[in-house]
Each structure stands twice: as structure tokens, then as C-alpha cells.
Amino acid sequence: MSGGLEAGAIRLRDATRAFDVRIDSGRTLKEVLVGGLRRRSAPGGRDPRHPPPVQALRGVSLDIAPRETVAIVGRNGAGKSSTLRVLAGIVPLDSGSVEIGGRVAALLDLAAGFSRDFSGRENIVMGGALYGLSRREVEERMEAMVAFSELGDFVDLPLKTYSTGMLVRLAFAIVAELDADVLLIDEVLAVGDGAFQRKCEERIAQQVAGGSTLVLVSHDLALIERTCERTVLLDNGRVAADGPTADVLAEYRHVLEDASAPVRGSGAPAVPAGADADRQDSAS
């Protein structure tokens, strides 16, 4: 995935991704056995149980330099989380390419990589392994992770006894002790309590100061203003604006005030902030 890029660099080129939406037909067992090959057809011959794919990304291109702090904003369904999942290697592209230099730490889905029947401590071991840490490395960092989580005795109880806020603490505690070149974070910090959110922000700032690149998806504009120097606005799977956070958030606030208004620039290519002229790509 690195493609020879400098550690912390990200290059996304003409990324497209569609998701197939399946609708439960609600057929009974008898209908399946007796009429298994028969399909209910909508006008025009389309099967209503198999609607057309949803286009999440439409040619998105981004260049992110090492140690940049970048937020991605947009209305629901704009393609924000899909972009992060592509960068994390969770979701493959239909077309285009993605390259990332160095180790990636992603905090996207609290359930990902965790087992509800295992204890918090056992899940730390598994989570560390998913990020490429050896058993010895996990053991060396275990007490620091447990201390950061502030879970106390709960760390030795099964995850099925945890609240959502406790899951956030455990998930971020693992990421907090990684030597990651790229941090990908999607909304999950909004679940934690205020004191722990501030603690996470401080640790993120420390990691960025230490050389990590940050890509953050959040609806918390105040958090973005505190954390990110650059912001990318997505609309309908395309890049609508890309530049200094204050400028892009001003555009985004305009969009939020008038939900029916199209986002300016969403139908045209956008040039990533700081990109050279020869890097101009058709962006979403």
C-alpha cells in the first residue's frame, strides 16, 4: 500500500466506489421453494429487491503530505466514511488507486477487531496484533494502554459488559500507544465523555507533534478548528472544496444553513491544497 511514498504521505487518485444495496424480499420459505426463480419486477423490468448500486465515491483525488492535519466534512452520505475506509484498506476501490506511506492506525468502527466474549485485556492483545505489534511489544505497552483507558477492573471483564463509552476508551487506548505514521479517525470520539475526549485530543496532538499525519472525519466543527489546519469538503462523492480549515468550514456552514442548496464546486475538479499543477486530477 505504501508504493514507496514517504512515511505519513497519502495519495488517492480518481477513487471510485459503489455499494450494492440489497433489500430483504420478505419471502416465506414456501415462496422460496415453490417460486425460487420467479422475481417480482418493477416497471421497466428491474427487480425491486436489487436496486442500483449507491455511488459513494466519484473520482476522488487527494494528496496529503506527511505531518498534515486534515479534516473531511460533508453532509450525510457525502462519502466521508467511505474515504476513510478506503484509506484504511477496509474497502477496496472499484477504480483508481490509494497509496499510504508507513504504518496506519485507524479508529473507525468500535466493533472492528474486537470480540465481545473476550476481556478488554485480551482484546488489547488482539488489537495490537492487528496493527502489526508482536506479543512482546503488546505486553511492553499493556500497562500504559490499560492506564490510558481508565477502565480499572473492567479491563478484565468481557466486552459484552461494556458500554459504548467504555469501548471508545479501550479502542483509543490501543491507538494511543502505537507508533503510527498515519492516524485515521472517524467520529468515534464523539461518544466518549468530555474529560476523556480532551485527553484523546491531547494525545492526538502529541502524536502529530511527533510526526504523525492525521485524517479526521467529524461533525464537531469546533474540534476540527482546534485540530486540523486543512479541511476537505465532500459532496455527493466528490471533492467540493479543499483548503485552509477556516475557509472550507465557512463554505460548509453555508451548505448546512441551506440544506437544499448545491455545494459550490461539487461538479468540478478540485486541486488539493499544496498540490503541484501537474498533480491536478479529476476529483470527487
C-alpha positions as CSV (number, residue, x, y, z in Angstrom):
1,M,0.0,0.0,0.0
2,S,3.0,2.3,0.6
3,G,4.1,2.5,-3.1
4,G,7.4,3.9,-2.0
5,L,5.8,7.1,-0.5
6,E,7.5,8.9,2.3
7,A,6.2,7.8,5.7
8,G,3.0,9.7,6.5
9,A,2.2,10.6,2.9
10,I,-1.2,9.8,1.4
11,R,-2.0,9.7,-2.3
12,L,-5.6,9.0,-3.5
13,R,-6.2,9.0,-7.3
14,D,-9.5,9.0,-9.1
15,A,-11.1,6.8,-6.4
16,T,-14.5,5.4,-7.2
17,R,-16.5,3.1,-5.1
18,A,-20.1,1.9,-5.3
19,F,-22.0,-0.2,-2.8
20,D,-24.7,-2.8,-3.7
21,V,-27.8,-2.3,-1.7
22,R,-29.8,-5.4,-1.0
23,I,-33.4,-5.2,0.2
24,D,-34.9,-8.1,2.1
25,S,-37.6,-9.5,-0.1
26,G,-39.6,-10.8,2.9
27,R,-40.4,-14.0,1.1
28,T,-41.6,-17.0,3.0
29,L,-39.9,-20.4,2.9
30,K,-42.8,-21.7,0.7
31,E,-42.3,-18.8,-1.8
32,V,-38.5,-19.6,-1.9
33,L,-39.1,-23.4,-2.5
34,V,-42.0,-23.1,-4.9
35,G,-41.1,-20.0,-6.8
36,G,-37.4,-19.7,-6.3
37,L,-36.7,-18.5,-9.8
38,R,-39.6,-16.0,-10.0
39,R,-38.8,-12.4,-9.2
40,R,-41.1,-9.5,-8.6
41,S,-40.4,-7.0,-11.2
42,A,-40.7,-3.3,-11.1
43,P,-41.7,-1.1,-14.1
44,G,-39.0,-1.4,-16.6
45,G,-38.1,-4.9,-15.6
46,R,-35.9,-4.0,-12.6
47,D,-36.1,-6.3,-9.6
48,P,-37.1,-4.0,-6.7
49,R,-35.1,-6.2,-4.3
50,H,-31.9,-5.4,-6.1
51,P,-31.8,-1.6,-6.6
52,P,-29.0,0.0,-8.5
53,P,-25.7,0.4,-6.6
54,V,-25.1,3.6,-4.5
55,Q,-22.1,5.6,-5.8
56,A,-20.2,6.6,-2.6
57,L,-17.1,8.0,-4.3
58,R,-16.9,9.5,-7.8
59,G,-13.3,10.1,-8.8
60,V,-11.9,11.5,-5.5
61,S,-8.3,12.6,-5.6
62,L,-6.3,13.8,-2.6
63,D,-2.7,14.4,-1.8
64,I,-1.8,14.7,1.9
65,A,1.7,15.4,2.9
66,P,3.5,13.9,5.9
67,R,2.5,15.5,9.3
68,E,-0.5,17.3,7.8
69,T,-3.7,17.5,9.8
70,V,-6.7,17.1,7.5
71,A,-10.4,17.0,8.3
72,I,-13.1,15.7,5.9
73,V,-16.6,17.2,6.2
74,G,-19.8,16.9,4.3
75,R,-23.5,16.2,4.6
76,N,-24.6,12.6,5.4
77,G,-23.9,10.3,2.5
78,A,-21.3,12.7,1.0
79,G,-18.6,9.9,1.1
80,K,-16.6,10.9,4.2
81,S,-16.5,7.5,6.0
82,S,-16.1,5.7,2.7
83,T,-13.0,7.7,2.0
84,L,-11.5,6.8,5.4
85,R,-12.3,3.1,4.9
86,V,-10.6,3.2,1.5
87,L,-7.5,4.8,3.1
88,A,-7.6,2.2,5.9
89,G,-7.7,-0.6,3.3
90,I,-11.0,-1.9,4.7
91,V,-12.9,-1.2,1.5
92,P,-11.4,-1.9,-2.0
93,L,-11.8,0.6,-4.8
94,D,-13.8,-0.1,-8.0
95,S,-11.3,2.0,-9.8
96,G,-8.4,4.4,-9.0
97,S,-5.6,3.9,-6.6
98,V,-4.6,4.6,-3.0
99,E,-1.1,4.8,-1.6
100,I,0.0,5.4,2.0
101,G,3.5,5.6,3.4
102,G,4.2,3.9,6.7
103,R,2.1,2.3,9.5
104,V,-1.6,3.2,9.6
105,A,-3.7,3.3,12.8
106,A,-7.4,3.5,12.1
107,L,-10.1,4.2,14.7
108,L,-13.3,3.9,12.5
109,D,-15.6,1.2,13.9
110,L,-15.7,0.3,17.6
111,A,-16.7,-3.3,16.8
112,A,-14.0,-4.0,14.3
113,G,-11.4,-6.4,15.5
114,F,-13.0,-6.9,19.0
115,S,-14.6,-10.0,20.5
116,R,-17.4,-9.4,22.8
117,D,-16.7,-12.6,24.7
118,F,-13.1,-11.8,25.4
119,S,-11.9,-9.4,28.1
120,G,-10.6,-5.9,27.5
121,R,-7.1,-7.1,28.2
122,E,-7.4,-10.0,25.7
123,N,-8.8,-7.6,23.1
124,I,-5.8,-5.3,23.6
125,V,-3.6,-8.3,22.7
126,M,-5.7,-9.0,19.5
127,G,-5.9,-5.3,18.6
128,G,-2.2,-4.9,18.9
129,A,-1.6,-7.9,16.6
130,L,-4.0,-6.4,14.0
131,Y,-1.7,-3.3,14.0
132,G,1.4,-5.4,13.5
133,L,2.7,-5.4,17.1
134,S,4.3,-8.6,18.4
135,R,3.1,-10.2,21.5
136,R,6.2,-8.9,23.3
137,E,5.5,-5.3,22.1
138,V,1.9,-5.5,23.3
139,E,3.0,-6.8,26.7
140,E,5.5,-4.0,27.0
141,R,2.8,-1.4,26.3
142,M,-0.1,-3.2,28.1
143,E,0.0,-1.3,31.3
144,A,0.3,2.0,29.5
145,M,-2.8,1.1,27.4
146,V,-4.8,0.0,30.4
147,A,-3.9,3.2,32.3
148,F,-4.8,5.4,29.4
149,S,-8.2,3.6,29.1
150,E,-9.1,4.3,32.7
151,L,-11.2,1.2,32.7
152,G,-9.8,-0.1,36.0
153,D,-11.0,-3.6,36.9
154,F,-13.3,-3.6,33.9
155,V,-10.4,-4.3,31.7
156,D,-10.5,-8.0,32.8
157,L,-14.3,-8.3,32.1
158,P,-15.8,-9.4,28.8
159,L,-16.6,-6.7,26.3
160,K,-20.2,-7.7,26.3
161,T,-20.4,-5.9,29.7
162,Y,-19.0,-2.7,28.3
163,S,-21.0,0.5,27.5
164,T,-20.2,2.3,24.2
165,G,-18.2,4.9,26.1
166,M,-16.0,2.1,27.6
167,L,-15.5,0.6,24.1
168,V,-14.2,4.0,23.0
169,R,-11.8,4.1,25.9
170,L,-10.4,0.7,25.0
171,A,-10.2,1.3,21.3
172,F,-8.4,4.7,21.6
173,A,-6.1,3.3,24.3
174,I,-4.6,0.9,21.8
175,V,-4.2,3.6,19.1
176,A,-2.7,6.0,21.7
177,E,0.3,3.7,22.2
178,L,1.0,2.9,18.6
179,D,3.9,4.4,16.6
180,A,1.7,5.3,13.7
181,D,2.7,7.4,10.7
182,V,-1.0,8.0,9.7
183,L,-3.9,8.3,12.1
184,L,-7.4,7.8,10.6
185,I,-10.2,8.8,13.0
186,D,-14.0,8.7,12.2
187,E,-16.4,10.3,14.7
188,V,-15.9,7.8,17.5
189,L,-14.5,10.4,19.9
190,A,-17.9,12.0,20.0
191,V,-19.2,9.0,22.0
192,G,-16.8,9.5,25.0
193,D,-17.3,11.8,28.0
194,G,-15.9,15.3,27.8
195,A,-12.8,14.7,30.0
196,F,-11.8,11.6,28.0
197,Q,-12.4,13.5,24.7
198,R,-9.9,16.2,25.9
199,K,-7.4,13.5,26.9
200,C,-7.7,11.9,23.4
201,E,-7.3,15.3,21.7
202,E,-4.1,15.9,23.8
203,R,-2.7,12.5,22.8
204,I,-3.6,13.1,19.1
205,A,-1.7,16.5,19.3
206,Q,1.3,14.7,20.8
207,Q,1.3,12.1,18.0
208,V,1.0,14.9,15.4
209,A,3.8,16.8,17.1
210,G,5.8,13.6,16.9
211,G,5.4,13.4,13.1
212,S,2.1,11.6,12.5
213,T,-0.3,12.6,9.8
214,L,-4.0,13.0,10.9
215,V,-7.1,12.5,8.8
216,L,-10.2,13.2,10.8
217,V,-13.9,12.8,10.0
218,S,-16.2,14.7,12.4
219,H,-19.4,16.7,12.6
220,D,-17.8,18.6,15.5
221,L,-16.6,21.8,13.8
222,A,-15.0,23.2,16.9
223,L,-12.9,20.0,17.2
224,I,-11.9,20.4,13.6
225,E,-10.9,24.1,14.1
226,R,-8.8,23.1,17.1
227,T,-7.2,20.1,15.4
228,C,-6.9,20.5,11.7
229,E,-5.1,23.1,9.5
230,R,-6.7,21.8,6.3
231,T,-10.2,20.6,5.5
232,V,-11.8,18.8,2.6
233,L,-15.5,19.2,1.8
234,L,-17.1,16.3,0.1
235,D,-20.5,16.4,-1.6
236,N,-22.2,13.5,-3.4
237,G,-18.9,11.6,-3.5
238,R,-16.9,14.4,-5.0
239,V,-14.4,17.0,-3.6
240,A,-16.3,20.3,-3.5
241,A,-13.6,22.3,-1.6
242,D,-10.1,21.8,-0.3
243,G,-8.1,24.3,1.6
244,P,-7.4,26.1,4.9
245,T,-9.9,24.9,7.6
246,A,-11.4,28.4,8.2
247,D,-12.2,28.9,4.5
248,V,-13.7,25.4,3.9
249,L,-15.7,25.4,7.1
250,A,-17.2,28.8,6.1
251,E,-18.4,27.1,2.9
252,Y,-19.7,24.1,4.8
253,R,-21.6,26.3,7.2
254,H,-23.3,27.9,4.3
255,V,-24.3,24.5,3.0
256,L,-25.7,23.5,6.4
257,E,-27.7,26.7,6.6
258,D,-29.4,26.0,3.3
259,A,-29.7,22.2,3.0
260,S,-31.4,22.5,-0.4
261,A,-28.5,24.5,-1.9
262,P,-25.9,22.6,-4.0
263,V,-22.4,22.8,-2.8
264,R,-20.4,25.2,-4.9
265,G,-17.7,23.4,-6.9
266,S,-19.1,19.9,-6.3
267,G,-19.4,19.3,-10.0
268,A,-15.9,20.5,-10.9
269,P,-12.5,19.1,-10.3
270,A,-10.7,20.4,-7.2
271,V,-7.0,20.8,-6.7
272,P,-5.7,19.5,-3.3
273,A,-4.2,22.2,-1.2
274,G,-0.4,22.5,-1.9
275,A,-0.6,20.2,-4.9
276,D,1.6,21.0,-7.9
277,A,0.0,21.9,-11.2
278,D,1.0,18.6,-12.7
279,R,-0.9,16.8,-9.9
280,Q,-4.3,18.2,-10.9
281,D,-6.8,15.3,-11.1
282,S,-10.5,14.9,-11.6
283,A,-11.7,14.9,-8.0
284,S,-14.9,13.9,-6.4
